[in-house]
Amino acid sequence: MNLNVISNPQAAYAQIAHWRQAGQTVGLVPTMGALHAGHISLVEQARQACDRVVTTIFVNPTQFGPNEDFSKYPRTLEGDLELLRGAKADMVFTPANDDMYPPGSSTYVLPPKVSLPLEGEFRPGHFQGVATIVLKLFHLLPASVAYFGQKDYQQCQVIKQMVDELNVPMRIEICPTVRESDGLAMSSRNRYLSAPQRQSALCLWKALQIAQSLYAAGRHSIGEIEQQMRETLLSQGAQRVDYARIVDRETLLAPSEDTDAVVALIAVHVGTTRLIDNLLLEPLGAQYSVLHTP
Ligand code: AMP
């Protein structure tokens, strides 16, 4: 089966509608390209579970702030197509900007309130852009299930809630974060890092592991653990910490008496590159599996 590369929205819709009418399940993997093993792990999970696998490659302008890296975001289409062929994807949708945002577009999704803390504070408008493009893609590509990476934990919560609250007929699957062998979460932005910055970038994983061990030890307050994370990040190579927080896994707010489980989330600047990572923290004795290497 060859990889079908489609840029035309009507053609993409028709292909998926055809598969669905024939009773086939379709798995959707939205991406911004510059694909790596993390993206491919989503394609592989879709391949295992669904009859057809569709990926999208679109660098979505509305989720970038005015001083962010939209224009220099890596665009590596030929290499991406090779990786998708290797992973046996059936189709990739590569729309033009004007097809996703007809000139003069002014309609946006107001994302749910889980979008407000953390990334919401440091990247105002980001999740409005994410929710808008994801809903557009869900309309154009009416798949059975869509796959997202836990690497972007808050994004997963925003999309899950949006789909629930806007009655979108799409199942959302969250897949584990794929890491390099030394723990660095794979990211298209890692290619911005120089060799010394690549070393410094390990501070995220170190801080998350410290958070896990302090949390499991059970002798420290959330505030103390957050302080330890921050100190680790700054002493191990981060220039600036946007946040290093431990919050409720559902609300992404400070844990309360209703909190069942927590997640540690980090955003830092290494050189001029902004990196994020997270880890579901487990109490002492809980089984936890965090390393998922390709
Ligand atoms: P992006 O191209 O950065 O928008 O990412 C597209 C999808 O791949 C999103 O659902 C991401 O969460 C997911 N993703 C990115 N990096 C990883 C990773 N290291 N492991 C698993 N999924 C990832």
Boltz pocket constraint, residues with backbone or C-beta under 6 A from the ligand:
constraints:
  - pocket:
      binder: B
      contacts: [[A, 30], [A, 31], [A, 32], [A, 33], [A, 37], [A, 38], [A, 39], [A, 41], [A, 42], [A, 147], [A, 148], [A, 149], [A, 150], [A, 151], [A, 152], [A, 175], [A, 176], [A, 177], [A, 178], [A, 179], [A, 185], [A, 186], [A, 187], [A, 188]]
      max_distance: 6.0
